[in-house]
Amino acid sequence: MTTLTRQEARAAVRLELPFPPSTNNLFANAGKRRIKTAAYSAWLDLASIGIKDSHRLNLGPYSLHICLRRPDKRRRDLGNLEKAVSDLLVANGVIQDDSLSQRITLQWDDDLPAECVVIVQEAQEAMAA
């Protein structure tokens, strides 16, 4: 993993999270409303436990890096795992709004120390190239 400078580290957050639910399993229809599923609510509660006050940077434009360890051999759509993480970051004040994302990277890594490792950094112009 890339080493951050001291200034970048102040504007970066690293989180170890449980494996996020797929976008397909976040909400259920209840009449004309959409409500969070029980599994999604449970994941949000569990994932929020590890977010400390020091992580609540309320970042504006940001870059999001999500690395996941495959829980099993099933085929999974990597892109469907980002939404729950982004919503968690907004709900816990790590970022202001997920519409401010400038870059999102997702990857599999079977040697991770956790099911999901997330790094959120202030967006930097140098990263746009």
Secondary structure per residue as TSV (DSSP state, phi and psi in degrees):
chain	resnum	aa	ss	phi	psi
A	1	M	-	360.0	151.6
A	2	T	-	-70.4	139.7
A	3	T	-	-86.3	131.7
A	4	L	-	-92.8	146.4
A	5	T	-	-70.2	167.5
A	6	R	H	-59.6	-42.2
A	7	Q	H	-65.7	-42.8
A	8	E	H	-64.9	-35.5
A	9	A	H	-63.7	-33.1
A	10	R	H	-66.7	-27.6
A	11	A	T	-107.5	28.4
A	12	A	E	-135.2	149.4
A	13	V	E	-130.5	134.4
A	14	R	E	-118.1	126.1
A	15	L	E	-126.6	143.1
A	16	E	E	-108.7	120.4
A	17	L	E	-123.5	161.1
A	18	P	-	-69.3	160.2
A	19	F	-	-59.1	125.9
A	20	P	-	-75.6	152.3
A	21	P	-	-74.2	154.8
A	22	S	-	-69.3	150.6
A	23	T	G	-52.6	-32.9
A	24	N	G	-65.2	-16.2
A	25	N	G	-117.4	19.5
A	26	L	S	-86.4	-37.9
A	27	F	E	-130.3	152.6
A	28	A	E	-126.0	152.7
A	29	N	E	-82.9	134.1
A	30	A	E	-131.7	86.7
A	31	G	T	69.3	-123.4
A	32	K	T	-92.5	0.4
A	33	R	E	-104.4	158.5
A	34	R	E	-114.1	128.5
A	35	I	E	-122.4	154.0
A	36	K	E	-64.7	139.8
A	37	T	-	-73.3	161.1
A	38	A	H	-61.9	-39.5
A	39	A	H	-64.7	-40.7
A	40	Y	H	-66.8	-44.4
A	41	S	H	-60.6	-41.6
A	42	A	H	-64.5	-41.4
A	43	W	H	-64.3	-43.9
A	44	L	H	-58.3	-44.0
A	45	D	H	-62.3	-47.0
A	46	L	H	-66.4	-45.0
A	47	A	H	-67.2	-30.6
A	48	S	H	-69.7	-23.9
A	49	I	T	-57.2	-39.2
A	50	G	T	-82.9	-1.1
A	51	I	-	-90.5	114.9
A	52	K	-	-92.3	165.5
A	53	D	G	-57.3	-34.3
A	54	S	G	-67.2	-18.1
A	55	H	G	-83.1	-15.9
A	56	R	-	-82.8	73.1
A	57	L	-	-86.4	-14.5
A	58	N	-	52.3	47.5
A	59	L	B	-62.6	142.0
A	60	G	S	-81.9	-125.9
A	61	P	S	-54.5	131.0
A	62	Y	E	-144.3	164.4
A	63	S	E	-114.4	138.9
A	64	L	E	-122.2	127.0
A	65	H	E	-121.2	121.5
A	66	I	E	-122.2	123.8
A	67	C	E	-121.0	131.6
A	68	L	E	-125.4	144.3
A	69	R	-	-99.0	126.4
A	70	R	-	-62.7	127.5
A	71	P	S	-78.3	-20.2
A	72	D	S	-163.1	-170.9
A	73	K	S	-93.8	6.7
A	74	R	S	-65.5	150.4
A	75	R	-	-72.6	134.8
A	76	R	-	-136.8	146.8
A	77	D	-	-89.2	107.0
A	78	L	G	-55.9	-39.1
A	79	G	G	-63.3	-26.2
A	80	N	G	-76.9	-2.4
A	81	L	G	-98.7	-7.3
A	82	E	H	-77.2	-37.7
A	83	K	H	-60.2	-44.1
A	84	A	H	-62.3	-39.7
A	85	V	H	-65.0	-47.2
A	86	S	H	-60.9	-43.6
A	87	D	H	-63.7	-37.7
A	88	L	H	-61.3	-43.3
A	89	L	H	-64.2	-38.8
A	90	V	H	-67.7	-48.1
A	91	A	H	-60.6	-27.7
A	92	N	T	-104.2	10.4
A	93	G	T	73.5	16.0
A	94	V	S	-73.2	-40.6
A	95	I	B	-125.5	157.1
A	96	Q	S	-71.9	-47.7
A	97	D	-	-160.5	141.9
A	98	D	G	-70.9	-10.7
A	99	S	G	-72.7	-11.3
A	100	L	G	-90.1	5.3
A	101	S	E	-64.8	130.1
A	102	Q	E	-101.8	-24.1
A	103	R	E	-156.7	136.9
A	104	I	E	-131.0	127.4
A	105	T	E	-121.4	139.7
A	106	L	E	-130.0	139.9
A	107	Q	E	-154.9	157.1
A	108	W	E	-92.4	144.0
A	109	D	-	-153.9	110.4
A	110	D	T	-76.7	-3.2
A	111	D	T	-107.7	20.7
A	112	L	-	-71.2	152.1
A	113	P	S	-77.7	-10.6
A	114	A	S	-141.5	168.9
A	115	E	S	-66.0	-31.7
A	116	C	E	-147.5	124.1
A	117	V	E	-115.6	128.4
A	118	V	E	-122.3	133.9
A	119	I	E	-123.8	125.8
A	120	V	E	-116.9	128.4
A	121	Q	E	-131.1	152.8
A	122	E	E	-58.4	138.9
A	123	A	-	-66.9	138.7
A	124	Q	-	-127.6	139.8
A	125	E	G	-57.5	-36.2
A	126	A	G	-62.3	-25.9
A	127	M	G	-77.9	-14.2
A	128	A	G	-75.4	-17.3
A	129	A	-	-74.4	360.0
